């Protein structure tokens, strides 16, 4: 085994006794160290780790994919178990973020940002390492950094906004990070929500690692909010990579999941709590 990835937090579960929640977290075991990618909302991270026999105290660092509550809310629970740890993230994870929720004749902002203040987390042991660029954070494990937006069809949702200090504007999601694992079978790409666009992310992974084989993709794709003009070209593009394992979860959406299952056949898997990917 080169790497083992176990999903700790996700909307659904694979077996009785596990906790499902809207969010995502993955426990990544490498030959050198263990890494936690995201933390879910905080309801399932500890009990699911215990149930799945993943020792959170062995985690050397946490990588945050972006600053939404369903990926960062479990950070406090994790620190309560693991103690002082390095937290790798883009500085924009601290931004005030909102979802414009339809309410009658107008949309109203619903806060969806990180629920814990930086000062509070540092008193609990968080040691933030702010990064914005592609970097190797462990042997063979790379953080994407800011992902260039190159496709014309991955537009994202206008309902996500951020407070820029004076007003709210469309969230650029510069902090949308993914992990790239370089294995003997090709790249394993672990997504948080893929707000940057899954095709943009895959192209960035290939360009920066120099590996053009994509063996597996795991995580949230945010295709659930994609209209057909975005969904179809995304699915068409995905099929060109010859991906061996497409294990989607969290924000992918039930209808896109069904489409992906049909398109990828035996290569498709649902990455719910308890799913394990070994390379």
C-alpha positions as a printed NumPy array, in Angstrom:
array([[  0.   ,   0.   ,   0.   ],
       [  1.229,   3.48 ,  -0.9  ],
       [ -1.763,   5.412,   0.423],
       [ -5.016,   4.677,   2.222],
       [ -7.844,   7.217,   2.273],
       [-10.795,   6.723,   4.604],
       [-13.85 ,   8.987,   4.497],
       [-14.654,  10.108,   8.055],
       [-17.414,  12.675,   7.398],
       [-20.021,  12.702,   4.654],
       [-23.762,  13.098,   4.203],
       [-24.44 ,   9.353,   4.269],
       [-22.885,   6.292,   5.893],
       [-21.813,   2.854,   4.718],
       [-22.671,   0.894,   7.875],
       [-24.722,   1.095,  11.098],
       [-23.097,   2.928,  13.985],
       [-21.522,   5.627,  11.851],
       [-22.646,   9.275,  11.92 ],
       [-23.73 ,  11.066,   8.749],
       [-23.709,  14.846,   8.408],
       [-23.682,  17.431,   5.631],
       [-19.948,  17.88 ,   5.18 ],
       [-16.717,  16.132,   4.318],
       [-13.519,  14.869,   5.93 ],
       [-10.978,  12.274,   4.818],
       [ -8.205,  10.554,   6.779],
       [ -5.151,  10.041,   4.573],
       [ -2.447,   7.552,   5.549],
       [  0.885,   7.866,   3.752],
       [  4.17 ,   5.986,   4.259],
       [  5.543,   9.048,   6.075],
       [  2.635,  10.607,   7.968],
       [ -1.141,  10.828,   8.452],
       [ -3.072,  13.853,   7.17 ],
       [ -6.632,  14.982,   7.838],
       [ -8.316,  16.691,   4.894],
       [-11.24 ,  18.767,   6.195],
       [-13.163,  18.113,   9.41 ],
       [-16.889,  18.035,   8.57 ],
       [-19.289,  20.023,  10.752],
       [-18.067,  18.464,  13.982],
       [-20.775,  15.901,  14.762],
       [-19.12 ,  12.858,  13.217],
       [-15.364,  13.401,  13.135],
       [-14.565,  11.895,  16.553],
       [-17.146,   9.073,  16.798],
       [-16.523,   7.985,  13.201],
       [-12.753,   7.982,  13.724],
       [-13.231,   5.757,  16.77 ],
       [-15.631,   3.441,  14.941],
       [-13.338,   3.161,  11.914],
       [-10.241,   2.801,  14.117],
       [ -8.461,   5.888,  12.845],
       [ -6.359,   7.501,  15.556],
       [ -6.718,  11.276,  15.258],
       [ -3.684,  11.695,  17.51 ],
       [ -1.516,  10.311,  14.692],
       [ -2.499,  13.148,  12.363],
       [  0.486,  15.451,  11.844],
       [ -1.401,  18.204,  10.015],
       [ -4.854,  19.23 ,   8.844],
       [ -5.538,  20.626,   5.379],
       [ -8.67 ,  22.745,   4.959],
       [-10.203,  22.75 ,   1.48 ],
       [-12.089,  26.035,   1.983],
       [-13.749,  28.11 ,   4.678],
       [-17.276,  26.686,   4.86 ],
       [-18.751,  25.409,   8.114],
       [-19.3  ,  21.888,   6.793],
       [-15.553,  21.471,   6.159],
       [-14.125,  23.428,   9.098],
       [-16.669,  23.035,  11.898],
       [-15.064,  19.868,  13.247],
       [-11.682,  21.509,  13.737],
       [-12.379,  22.297,  17.383],
       [-13.423,  18.695,  18.12 ],
       [-10.294,  17.422,  16.373],
       [ -8.008,  19.715,  18.386],
       [ -9.72 ,  18.56 ,  21.559],
       [ -8.52 ,  15.023,  20.798],
       [ -5.231,  15.612,  19.008],
       [ -3.927,  18.736,  20.747],
       [ -1.667,  21.27 ,  19.03 ],
       [ -1.483,  20.677,  15.288],
       [ -0.461,  22.446,  12.082],
       [ -3.429,  23.667,  10.025],
       [ -2.633,  24.238,   6.343],
       [ -5.063,  26.565,   4.6  ],
       [ -5.539,  29.603,   2.399],
       [ -5.984,  32.836,   4.415],
       [ -9.412,  33.304,   2.828],
       [-10.799,  30.47 ,   4.968],
       [-11.427,  33.175,   7.576],
       [-13.676,  35.227,   5.269],
       [-17.291,  35.958,   6.188],
       [-19.273,  33.794,   3.806],
       [-22.957,  33.536,   2.986],
       [-25.462,  31.555,   0.946],
       [-28.19 ,  33.741,  -0.508],
       [-31.251,  31.843,   0.663],
       [-34.538,  32.439,  -1.17 ],
       [-36.97 ,  34.058,   1.266],
       [-40.177,  35.38 ,  -0.285],
       [-39.515,  37.942,  -2.974],
       [-35.833,  38.418,  -2.143],
       [-32.791,  36.406,  -1.133],
       [-31.452,  36.737,   2.389],
       [-27.885,  35.932,   3.494],
       [-27.339,  32.76 ,   5.521],
       [-23.957,  32.595,   7.227],
       [-22.007,  29.506,   6.111],
       [-18.422,  30.474,   7.016],
       [-16.025,  28.926,   9.507],
       [-17.851,  28.887,  12.867],
       [-14.732,  29.411,  14.973],
       [-12.622,  32.566,  15.168],
       [ -8.905,  32.244,  14.48 ],
       [ -7.978,  33.563,  17.934],
       [-10.2  ,  30.986,  19.6  ],
       [ -8.758,  28.115,  17.543],
       [ -5.173,  29.145,  18.279],
       [ -5.889,  28.993,  22.016],
       [ -7.012,  25.402,  21.428],
       [ -3.815,  24.428,  19.618],
       [ -4.32 ,  25.409,  15.964],
       [ -1.069,  26.553,  14.365],
       [ -2.106,  28.011,  11.02 ],
       [  0.224,  27.795,   8.05 ],
       [ -1.107,  30.118,   5.356],
       [ -0.428,  29.056,   1.771],
       [ -1.709,  30.2  ,  -1.608],
       [  0.419,  28.222,  -4.052],
       [  0.968,  24.621,  -5.111],
       [  3.218,  22.876,  -2.618],
       [  4.383,  19.438,  -1.503],
       [  3.223,  19.04 ,   2.101],
       [  4.436,  15.436,   2.513],
       [  6.389,  13.099,   0.214],
       [  4.168,  12.552,  -2.828],
       [  1.314,  14.646,  -1.383],
       [  0.635,  18.055,  -2.911],
       [ -1.76 ,  20.841,  -2.023],
       [ -3.26 ,  22.485,  -5.081],
       [ -2.934,  26.11 ,  -4.056],
       [ -5.106,  28.575,  -5.959],
       [ -6.546,  26.866,  -9.041],
       [ -6.603,  28.803, -12.346],
       [-10.082,  29.021, -13.882],
       [ -9.662,  28.051, -17.514],
       [-12.858,  26.276, -18.582],
       [-15.712,  28.305, -19.987],
       [-18.488,  26.129, -18.563],
       [-17.527,  25.781, -14.863],
       [-19.193,  28.947, -13.65 ],
       [-20.202,  28.013, -10.105],
       [-23.266,  29.314,  -8.294],
       [-24.051,  33.035,  -7.914],
       [-25.714,  32.228,  -4.584],
       [-22.32 ,  32.028,  -2.813],
       [-21.169,  35.461,  -1.653],
       [-18.465,  36.835,   0.599],
       [-18.272,  39.959,   2.762],
       [-15.452,  42.158,   1.434],
       [-15.744,  44.662,   4.278],
       [-18.071,  47.131,   2.604],
       [-20.54 ,  44.947,   0.723],
       [-21.142,  41.396,  -0.406],
       [-19.768,  40.125,  -3.682],
       [-19.591,  36.857,  -5.577],
       [-17.284,  34.478,  -3.723],
       [-14.17 ,  33.856,  -5.879],
       [-13.236,  30.771,  -3.82 ],
       [ -9.511,  31.394,  -4.134],
       [ -9.158,  29.099,  -1.118],
       [-10.711,  26.101,  -2.889],
       [ -7.907,  23.582,  -2.303],
       [ -7.607,  19.937,  -3.287],
       [ -4.956,  17.322,  -2.562],
       [ -2.98 ,  15.509,  -5.26 ],
       [ -1.368,  12.182,  -4.364],
       [  1.26 ,  10.998,  -6.827],
       [  1.149,   7.192,  -6.917],
       [  2.559,   4.431,  -9.091],
       [ -0.877,   4.114, -10.732],
       [ -1.269,   7.827, -11.416],
       [ -2.784,  10.751,  -9.558],
       [ -5.317,  10.414,  -6.782],
       [ -7.204,  13.704,  -6.486],
       [ -9.061,  14.412,  -3.234],
       [-11.653,  17.178,  -3.51 ],
       [-13.353,  19.245,  -0.836],
       [-16.177,  20.788,  -2.852],
       [-14.467,  21.562,  -6.183],
       [-15.756,  25.136,  -6.183],
       [-12.924,  25.901,  -8.641],
       [-14.45 ,  23.38 , -11.06 ],
       [-13.455,  19.728, -11.192],
       [-11.999,  20.001, -14.705],
       [ -9.988,  23.075, -13.757],
       [ -8.673,  21.131, -10.766],
       [ -7.711,  18.056, -12.785],
       [ -5.935,  20.147, -15.4  ],
       [ -4.08 ,  22.004, -12.652],
       [ -3.075,  18.709, -11.017],
       [ -1.673,  17.348, -14.278],
       [  0.159,  20.567, -15.122],
       [  1.784,  20.99 , -11.71 ],
       [  2.684,  17.369, -10.913],
       [  3.753,  16.379, -14.433],
       [  1.658,  13.187, -14.148],
       [ -1.005,  12.885, -16.847],
       [ -2.638,   9.692, -15.538],
       [ -5.599,  10.286, -13.198],
       [ -6.189,   7.05 , -11.336],
       [ -8.864,   8.142,  -8.855],
       [-11.01 ,  11.114,  -7.873],
       [-12.631,  11.246,  -4.426],
       [-14.799,  13.86 ,  -2.753],
       [-17.388,  16.531,  -3.383],
       [-17.822,  17.887,  -6.906],
       [-20.563,  20.501,  -6.381],
       [-22.304,  19.332,  -9.533],
       [-25.57 ,  19.316,  -7.6  ],
       [-26.074,  23.019,  -8.308],
       [-24.882,  22.823, -11.897],
       [-27.395,  23.549, -14.676],
       [-27.381,  21.26 , -17.715],
       [-25.193,  23.663, -19.767],
       [-22.476,  23.117, -17.151],
       [-23.182,  19.526, -16.148],
       [-23.057,  17.919, -19.589],
       [-19.698,  19.386, -20.719],
       [-18.253,  18.552, -17.292],
       [-19.311,  14.92 , -17.613],
       [-18.048,  14.781, -21.201],
       [-14.69 ,  16.183, -20.129],
       [-14.405,  13.791, -17.181],
       [-14.71 ,  10.788, -19.496],
       [-11.606,  11.851, -21.411],
       [ -9.298,  11.269, -18.431],
       [ -9.797,   7.478, -18.288],
       [-10.336,   7.664, -14.513],
       [-10.267,   4.209, -12.914],
       [-12.143,   5.128,  -9.706],
       [-14.669,   7.951,  -9.516],
       [-15.771,   8.056,  -5.88 ],
       [-17.983,  11.103,  -5.428],
       [-19.704,  12.341,  -2.294],
       [-21.071,  15.253,  -0.245],
       [-22.136,  18.114,  -2.553],
       [-22.322,  16.151,  -5.802],
       [-26.127,  15.872,  -5.672],
       [-28.337,  12.845,  -6.231],
       [-29.16 ,  13.503,  -9.894],
       [-25.507,  14.071, -10.93 ],
       [-24.529,  11.   ,  -8.878],
       [-26.968,   8.926, -10.937],
       [-25.519,  10.392, -14.137],
       [-21.966,   9.651, -13.02 ],
       [-22.897,   6.097, -12.034],
       [-24.348,   5.527, -15.506],
       [-21.412,   7.123, -17.324],
       [-18.604,   5.479, -15.311],
       [-20.178,   2.073, -14.689],
       [-17.862,  -0.212, -12.729],
       [-15.437,   2.658, -12.131],
       [-18.055,   4.538, -10.116],
       [-18.196,   4.396,  -6.312],
       [-20.036,   6.401,  -3.685],
       [-17.581,   7.879,  -1.18 ],
       [-19.693,   7.896,   1.983],
       [-18.529,   7.553,   5.603],
       [-16.472,   4.374,   5.848],
       [-15.426,   4.28 ,   2.187],
       [-11.767,   3.282,   1.825],
       [ -9.537,   3.866,  -1.174],
       [ -6.195,   2.036,  -1.171],
       [ -3.459,   2.51 ,  -3.728]])
